[in-house]
Amino acid sequence: MKKIFCLLCLLGLSFTLSGCGTKTLTCTKSETESGMTNEETMTVKFKDDKPSSATMKMDIKFDDSTKSSVDMMYSLLESGLKEAEQDGVKVDTKKTDNSITVKLDVDFSKVKDEDGLDLDFDSTKSFSEVKEEMEEEGYKCK
């Protein structure tokens, strides 16, 4: 469960990395481990070789053997992500009996404290650098 939170942070980090022109980079990744399937979609919009906005969506599905962990995982994710909220950062978390959905939206023109996000991102990266890093992390990008 701690690993899922770390993955979420890394995802947030990854999609806040930035790029080029007025392009959009969409990357997806799916992992199954210990009875949980995690599907991630990260979309980064670039303007003038700088990030203008990013959206990360994570869908975590629990099978019957891990279904009892939904409430605990949801509480951990929600409390950790609420700390990241600030001007320019919006977090939305939802849960059902066997799934959790997390959506993180970042508007880089409003974010004042990138360090406060604790996502370890470098907002000076180009479109091609971000794409390369994402693919190295196992994402498929378009």
PyRosetta script that sets phi, psi and omega in degrees:
from pyrosetta import init, pose_from_sequence

init()
pose = pose_from_sequence("MKKIFCLLCLLGLSFTLSGCGTKTLTCTKSETESGMTNEETMTVKFKDDKPSSATMKMDIKFDDSTKSSVDMMYSLLESGLKEAEQDGVKVDTKKTDNSITVKLDVDFSKVKDEDGLDLDFDSTKSFSEVKEEMEEEGYKCK")
pose.set_psi(1, -38.0)
pose.set_omega(1, 176.1)
pose.set_phi(2, -62.4)
pose.set_psi(2, -35.3)
pose.set_omega(2, 179.3)
pose.set_phi(3, -63.9)
pose.set_psi(3, -39.3)
pose.set_omega(3, 178.8)
pose.set_phi(4, -62.7)
pose.set_psi(4, -43.2)
pose.set_omega(4, 179.2)
pose.set_phi(5, -62.2)
pose.set_psi(5, -43.1)
pose.set_omega(5, 178.2)
pose.set_phi(6, -62.1)
pose.set_psi(6, -41.3)
pose.set_omega(6, 177.2)
pose.set_phi(7, -61.4)
pose.set_psi(7, -41.2)
pose.set_omega(7, 178.5)
pose.set_phi(8, -60.3)
pose.set_psi(8, -45.5)
pose.set_omega(8, 178.0)
pose.set_phi(9, -61.3)
pose.set_psi(9, -43.9)
pose.set_omega(9, 178.8)
pose.set_phi(10, -63.9)
pose.set_psi(10, -37.4)
pose.set_omega(10, 178.0)
pose.set_phi(11, -64.4)
pose.set_psi(11, -45.9)
pose.set_omega(11, 177.3)
pose.set_phi(12, -57.8)
pose.set_psi(12, -43.3)
pose.set_omega(12, 177.5)
pose.set_phi(13, -58.5)
pose.set_psi(13, -49.1)
pose.set_omega(13, -174.6)
pose.set_phi(14, -63.3)
pose.set_psi(14, -42.3)
pose.set_omega(14, -176.2)
pose.set_phi(15, -81.6)
pose.set_psi(15, -8.3)
pose.set_omega(15, 174.9)
pose.set_phi(16, -88.4)
pose.set_psi(16, -8.7)
pose.set_omega(16, 173.4)
pose.set_phi(17, -65.6)
pose.set_psi(17, 152.2)
pose.set_omega(17, -167.6)
pose.set_phi(18, -131.3)
pose.set_psi(18, -179.2)
pose.set_omega(18, -166.1)
pose.set_phi(19, -147.7)
pose.set_psi(19, -121.7)
pose.set_omega(19, -152.3)
pose.set_phi(20, -143.4)
pose.set_psi(20, 144.8)
pose.set_omega(20, 175.5)
pose.set_phi(21, 47.6)
pose.set_psi(21, -142.1)
pose.set_omega(21, 172.8)
pose.set_phi(22, -116.1)
pose.set_psi(22, 62.1)
pose.set_omega(22, -178.2)
pose.set_phi(23, -104.1)
pose.set_psi(23, 161.9)
pose.set_omega(23, 174.3)
pose.set_phi(24, -125.2)
pose.set_psi(24, 131.6)
pose.set_omega(24, 177.2)
pose.set_phi(25, -112.4)
pose.set_psi(25, 123.2)
pose.set_omega(25, 177.8)
pose.set_phi(26, -118.6)
pose.set_psi(26, 124.6)
pose.set_omega(26, -178.0)
pose.set_phi(27, -127.1)
pose.set_psi(27, 141.5)
pose.set_omega(27, 179.6)
pose.set_phi(28, -128.9)
pose.set_psi(28, 154.7)
pose.set_omega(28, 179.8)
pose.set_phi(29, -155.6)
pose.set_psi(29, 141.5)
pose.set_omega(29, 177.9)
pose.set_phi(30, -134.4)
pose.set_psi(30, 132.2)
pose.set_omega(30, 179.9)
pose.set_phi(31, -136.0)
pose.set_psi(31, 142.2)
pose.set_omega(31, 174.0)
pose.set_phi(32, -123.5)
pose.set_psi(32, 128.0)
pose.set_omega(32, -179.3)
pose.set_phi(33, -154.9)
pose.set_psi(33, 135.3)
pose.set_omega(33, 174.4)
pose.set_phi(34, 50.1)
pose.set_psi(34, 43.4)
pose.set_omega(34, 176.3)
pose.set_phi(35, 79.8)
pose.set_psi(35, 11.0)
pose.set_omega(35, 178.5)
pose.set_phi(36, -125.9)
pose.set_psi(36, 137.8)
pose.set_omega(36, 174.5)
pose.set_phi(37, -112.8)
pose.set_psi(37, 125.8)
pose.set_omega(37, -178.2)
pose.set_phi(38, -114.9)
pose.set_psi(38, 115.7)
pose.set_omega(38, 177.6)
pose.set_phi(39, -111.1)
pose.set_psi(39, 123.2)
pose.set_omega(39, -175.5)
pose.set_phi(40, -119.9)
pose.set_psi(40, 139.7)
pose.set_omega(40, 172.9)
pose.set_phi(41, -130.9)
pose.set_psi(41, 126.4)
pose.set_omega(41, 178.0)
pose.set_phi(42, -123.7)
pose.set_psi(42, 129.7)
pose.set_omega(42, 179.3)
pose.set_phi(43, -124.8)
pose.set_psi(43, 122.0)
pose.set_omega(43, 179.6)
pose.set_phi(44, -118.4)
pose.set_psi(44, 128.0)
pose.set_omega(44, 176.1)
pose.set_phi(45, -102.5)
pose.set_psi(45, 134.5)
pose.set_omega(45, -178.1)
pose.set_phi(46, -116.0)
pose.set_psi(46, 142.0)
pose.set_omega(46, 175.3)
pose.set_phi(47, -139.5)
pose.set_psi(47, 127.2)
pose.set_omega(47, -179.6)
pose.set_phi(48, 52.0)
pose.set_psi(48, 45.3)
pose.set_omega(48, 177.7)
pose.set_phi(49, 62.0)
pose.set_psi(49, 22.7)
pose.set_omega(49, 177.5)
pose.set_phi(50, -132.2)
pose.set_psi(50, 151.6)
pose.set_omega(50, 177.4)
pose.set_phi(51, -71.3)
pose.set_psi(51, 135.6)
pose.set_omega(51, 174.3)
pose.set_phi(52, -104.7)
pose.set_psi(52, -35.6)
pose.set_omega(52, 177.3)
pose.set_phi(53, -160.7)
pose.set_psi(53, 162.9)
pose.set_omega(53, 178.6)
pose.set_phi(54, -149.9)
pose.set_psi(54, 146.9)
pose.set_omega(54, 176.4)
pose.set_phi(55, -133.7)
pose.set_psi(55, 130.6)
pose.set_omega(55, 176.6)
pose.set_phi(56, -121.2)
pose.set_psi(56, 130.6)
pose.set_omega(56, 176.0)
pose.set_phi(57, -125.4)
pose.set_psi(57, 131.0)
pose.set_omega(57, 179.1)
pose.set_phi(58, -125.7)
pose.set_psi(58, 125.7)
pose.set_omega(58, 175.4)
pose.set_phi(59, -113.5)
pose.set_psi(59, 116.6)
pose.set_omega(59, 179.2)
pose.set_phi(60, -110.0)
pose.set_psi(60, 121.6)
pose.set_omega(60, 178.9)
pose.set_phi(61, -111.9)
pose.set_psi(61, 134.8)
pose.set_omega(61, -177.7)
pose.set_phi(62, -107.7)
pose.set_psi(62, 133.2)
pose.set_omega(62, 175.3)
pose.set_phi(63, -83.2)
pose.set_psi(63, 179.6)
pose.set_omega(63, -176.0)
pose.set_phi(64, -58.8)
pose.set_psi(64, -32.1)
pose.set_omega(64, -178.2)
pose.set_phi(65, -74.2)
pose.set_psi(65, -20.3)
pose.set_omega(65, -179.0)
pose.set_phi(66, -117.0)
pose.set_psi(66, 0.9)
pose.set_omega(66, -177.3)
pose.set_phi(67, -53.9)
pose.set_psi(67, -32.6)
pose.set_omega(67, -179.3)
pose.set_phi(68, -68.8)
pose.set_psi(68, -10.8)
pose.set_omega(68, -178.9)
pose.set_phi(69, -90.9)
pose.set_psi(69, -4.9)
pose.set_omega(69, -174.9)
pose.set_phi(70, -57.1)
pose.set_psi(70, -50.9)
pose.set_omega(70, -176.6)
pose.set_phi(71, -62.4)
pose.set_psi(71, -43.9)
pose.set_omega(71, -179.9)
pose.set_phi(72, -65.1)
pose.set_psi(72, -46.2)
pose.set_omega(72, 179.7)
pose.set_phi(73, -62.6)
pose.set_psi(73, -40.9)
pose.set_omega(73, 179.6)
pose.set_phi(74, -61.4)
pose.set_psi(74, -45.1)
pose.set_omega(74, 179.3)
pose.set_phi(75, -61.8)
pose.set_psi(75, -42.6)
pose.set_omega(75, 179.2)
pose.set_phi(76, -63.7)
pose.set_psi(76, -47.6)
pose.set_omega(76, -179.8)
pose.set_phi(77, -64.4)
pose.set_psi(77, -46.0)
pose.set_omega(77, -177.3)
pose.set_phi(78, -61.8)
pose.set_psi(78, -45.9)
pose.set_omega(78, -178.7)
pose.set_phi(79, -68.3)
pose.set_psi(79, -39.7)
pose.set_omega(79, 179.1)
pose.set_phi(80, -66.3)
pose.set_psi(80, -40.0)
pose.set_omega(80, -178.1)
pose.set_phi(81, -77.5)
pose.set_psi(81, -30.7)
pose.set_omega(81, 178.4)
pose.set_phi(82, -61.9)
pose.set_psi(82, -30.4)
pose.set_omega(82, 177.5)
pose.set_phi(83, -66.0)
pose.set_psi(83, -23.9)
pose.set_omega(83, -179.1)
pose.set_phi(84, -81.3)
pose.set_psi(84, -15.5)
pose.set_omega(84, -177.6)
pose.set_phi(85, -65.9)
pose.set_psi(85, 138.2)
pose.set_omega(85, 177.2)
pose.set_phi(86, -164.2)
pose.set_psi(86, -179.4)
pose.set_omega(86, 175.5)
pose.set_phi(87, -57.0)
pose.set_psi(87, 128.0)
pose.set_omega(87, 179.4)
pose.set_phi(88, 90.9)
pose.set_psi(88, -4.6)
pose.set_omega(88, 179.9)
pose.set_phi(89, -127.2)
pose.set_psi(89, 123.2)
pose.set_omega(89, 178.8)
pose.set_phi(90, -123.5)
pose.set_psi(90, 131.8)
pose.set_omega(90, 179.7)
pose.set_phi(91, -118.3)
pose.set_psi(91, 135.3)
pose.set_omega(91, 177.3)
pose.set_phi(92, -133.1)
pose.set_psi(92, 123.9)
pose.set_omega(92, 178.5)
pose.set_phi(93, -124.2)
pose.set_psi(93, 139.7)
pose.set_omega(93, 178.4)
pose.set_phi(94, -139.7)
pose.set_psi(94, 153.0)
pose.set_omega(94, 177.0)
pose.set_phi(95, -141.4)
pose.set_psi(95, 155.1)
pose.set_omega(95, 171.4)
pose.set_phi(96, -125.6)
pose.set_psi(96, -170.2)
pose.set_omega(96, 179.6)
pose.set_phi(97, -62.4)
pose.set_psi(97, -29.3)
pose.set_omega(97, -176.5)
pose.set_phi(98, -134.3)
pose.set_psi(98, 20.9)
pose.set_omega(98, 178.7)
pose.set_phi(99, -155.1)
pose.set_psi(99, 159.1)
pose.set_omega(99, 174.8)
pose.set_phi(100, -133.3)
pose.set_psi(100, 136.0)
pose.set_omega(100, 175.1)
pose.set_phi(101, -120.7)
pose.set_psi(101, 131.1)
pose.set_omega(101, 178.2)
pose.set_phi(102, -123.9)
pose.set_psi(102, 132.3)
pose.set_omega(102, 176.0)
pose.set_phi(103, -128.9)
pose.set_psi(103, 128.9)
pose.set_omega(103, -179.8)
pose.set_phi(104, -124.3)
pose.set_psi(104, 121.6)
pose.set_omega(104, 178.3)
pose.set_phi(105, -113.2)
pose.set_psi(105, 133.2)
pose.set_omega(105, 179.7)
pose.set_phi(106, -125.7)
pose.set_psi(106, 127.3)
pose.set_omega(106, 172.9)
pose.set_phi(107, -109.5)
pose.set_psi(107, 104.3)
pose.set_omega(107, -172.4)
pose.set_phi(108, -65.3)
pose.set_psi(108, -21.7)
pose.set_omega(108, 179.2)
pose.set_phi(109, -71.8)
pose.set_psi(109, -17.5)
pose.set_omega(109, -178.5)
pose.set_phi(110, -107.6)
pose.set_psi(110, -17.0)
pose.set_omega(110, -177.8)
pose.set_phi(111, -71.4)
pose.set_psi(111, 123.9)
pose.set_omega(111, -179.2)
pose.set_phi(112, -100.8)
pose.set_psi(112, -31.6)
pose.set_omega(112, -174.9)
pose.set_phi(113, -124.3)
pose.set_psi(113, 82.8)
pose.set_omega(113, -180.0)
pose.set_phi(114, -63.3)
pose.set_psi(114, -33.7)
pose.set_omega(114, 177.9)
pose.set_phi(115, -63.7)
pose.set_psi(115, -33.1)
pose.set_omega(115, -179.9)
pose.set_phi(116, -65.2)
pose.set_psi(116, -17.8)
pose.set_omega(116, 177.7)
pose.set_phi(117, -75.6)
pose.set_psi(117, -20.7)
pose.set_omega(117, -179.9)
pose.set_phi(118, 53.1)
pose.set_psi(118, 42.2)
pose.set_omega(118, -179.7)
pose.set_phi(119, -111.2)
pose.set_psi(119, -0.8)
pose.set_omega(119, 176.6)
pose.set_phi(120, 55.2)
pose.set_psi(120, 35.1)
pose.set_omega(120, -178.5)
pose.set_phi(121, -94.8)
pose.set_psi(121, 159.2)
pose.set_omega(121, 178.6)
pose.set_phi(122, -116.8)
pose.set_psi(122, 105.4)
pose.set_omega(122, -174.5)
pose.set_phi(123, -79.6)
pose.set_psi(123, 10.5)
pose.set_omega(123, 177.4)
pose.set_phi(124, -101.2)
pose.set_psi(124, 2.0)
pose.set_omega(124, -177.2)
pose.set_phi(125, -70.9)
pose.set_psi(125, 149.2)
pose.set_omega(125, 177.1)
pose.set_phi(126, -86.4)
pose.set_psi(126, 167.3)
pose.set_omega(126, 178.4)
pose.set_phi(127, -53.3)
pose.set_psi(127, -49.7)
pose.set_omega(127, -176.7)
pose.set_phi(128, -67.2)
pose.set_psi(128, -35.0)
pose.set_omega(128, 177.8)
pose.set_phi(129, -66.9)
pose.set_psi(129, -41.9)
pose.set_omega(129, 178.7)
pose.set_phi(130, -64.4)
pose.set_psi(130, -46.1)
pose.set_omega(130, -179.9)
pose.set_phi(131, -59.5)
pose.set_psi(131, -44.9)
pose.set_omega(131, 179.7)
pose.set_phi(132, -61.8)
pose.set_psi(132, -45.2)
pose.set_omega(132, 178.6)
pose.set_phi(133, -62.4)
pose.set_psi(133, -42.4)
pose.set_omega(133, -179.9)
pose.set_phi(134, -63.4)
pose.set_psi(134, -43.1)
pose.set_omega(134, 179.2)
pose.set_phi(135, -66.2)
pose.set_psi(135, -34.6)
pose.set_omega(135, 175.3)
pose.set_phi(136, -64.8)
pose.set_psi(136, -27.0)
pose.set_omega(136, 178.7)
pose.set_phi(137, -86.2)
pose.set_psi(137, 2.6)
pose.set_omega(137, 176.1)
pose.set_phi(138, 99.2)
pose.set_psi(138, 5.5)
pose.set_omega(138, 178.7)
pose.set_phi(139, -81.9)
pose.set_psi(139, 153.6)
pose.set_omega(139, 170.0)
pose.set_phi(140, -106.7)
pose.set_psi(140, 123.1)
pose.set_omega(140, -173.7)
pose.set_phi(141, -116.9)
pose.set_psi(141, 147.6)
pose.set_omega(141, 176.3)
pose.set_phi(142, -124.7)
pose.dump_pdb("model.pdb")
